[in-house]
């Protein structure tokens, strides 16, 4: 069972603000789901390697070549900034 | 359906403009009730349709999909159009580029009618998690269409587009196809580029068609599959026109396995079970060999999925932080003394929905220090187990048959209170995503509940990159 304070800690790691009431609800729901996935402990995986890629692709590389985005694409990306100054994404101070 | 429309278009019996307007008419008539579409692009669509009509008039050769009106799930980017992923955090976001599948369909001159509803970031099995609207099942509007591609499935079923593109992470194409009575194909992982699909769980996500028939699904799959340098997990495929490979009526060489575990699970509806058994008889009559088999590790599939998927979700959705795009409390200017971290915490709290937050937190927990081995690594091992079991199984058989979903469409609101209960809707579909194999849901009949005929889907799963056998078996079933 995840406690309310554990849920607060997880929410903090996930950068999501939650209220005390929400923490209580999430503690119940997440505990239910964690209880459900406990099932995996029954599986014998002693000699099994964890999977890395499902179709077996390995070290897929491509030429290190810049393909310039179109001007429209660039403008659209800039227009999607929540706050901007000229063509820069404007953000709050870190501290 | 696509072939017939194509014939009419090139014989100039109809124009794409007329066809497109007709679809908009039926959207106008039915969609206020069904709510399959989040946004429509009428001018954009009609322009394209007229351009195709021009080409045909000039005697130019056009693609099978040219002028054919379709819908696109609203987590796939079309340059210059809004894309919400069903989330408030992407309200007003405009896609800066085309997804590879869109670029490919544009080359075919397909007509995009609009963007369809989904559970927020494709997380759900009913569209009830959409931040915008709940789509209704066209067969009974008190019931869900399934999800997460419920908008696209309902649009196809209600005649509001000729076909749809959806995405499938744990069943999100096949389960709504089953509940709406249409065909839904989840291709092999890597068969279709994911570039421009808003990522949910990258090791499971695949884009695929929702359509009226296996042939239509084959046509669309031929157009959208193949290696793409912008998605390093996409694979080189032999260039095939899958639609031309159908019609091998002789399926006597086909060996179909039916896992006994699928019928021992308590949650399987009696009516669904009955229809799957009838389908088995039909395949036997058609000459296929049906054998009982066992997939014991399948028992771990849903638990494996509900660890790996949230882990990938927590990582993929970290980008929605109110800084570079999407909704942000930064725009609101209510509090002046906010620092950078406040923007993250408050934007995510305000604009992400409950199920999305739940999965982000679950994944964050499973990946956090001290729990990684217990959860993530363990699940990657059971994923190996499940994949191995399929590899062994496919040495002896060609296809695996079973139900797509445990029940027909359920009532709106029936499963929203208990997340775990909703997760069980994916019990038969997640294994294909875990193993990376292709799977298709095709209509198997219907059950009568409260005076309504509710469709039931049959699921076939095939070998890696063997969509040909899968589509052909579906096609034969449909046409006999």
Interface residues (C-beta under 8 A of the other chain):
Chain A: X2 X7 X10 X11 X13 X14 X15 X16 X17 X18 X26 X29 X30 X32 X33 X34 X36 X37 X38 X39 X40 X41 X42 X43 X45 X48 X49 X50 X51 X53 X54 X55 X57 X60 X62 X69 X72 X73 X74 X76 X77 X79 X80 X81 X82 X83 X89 X91 X92 X93 X94 X95
Chain B: X79 X80 X93 X94 X95 X96 X97 X188 X189 X190 X203 X229 X232 X233 X235 X297 X299 X300 X302 X303 X304 X306 X307 X314 X318 X321 X322 X323 X324 X325 X326 X327 X328 X330 X331 X338 X339 X340 X341 X342 X343 X344 X345 X346 X348 X349 X352 X357 X358 X360 X361 X362 X364 X365 X368 X375 X377 X378 X379 X380 X381 X382 X383 X384 X385 X387 X388 X419 X420 X423 X435 X436 X464
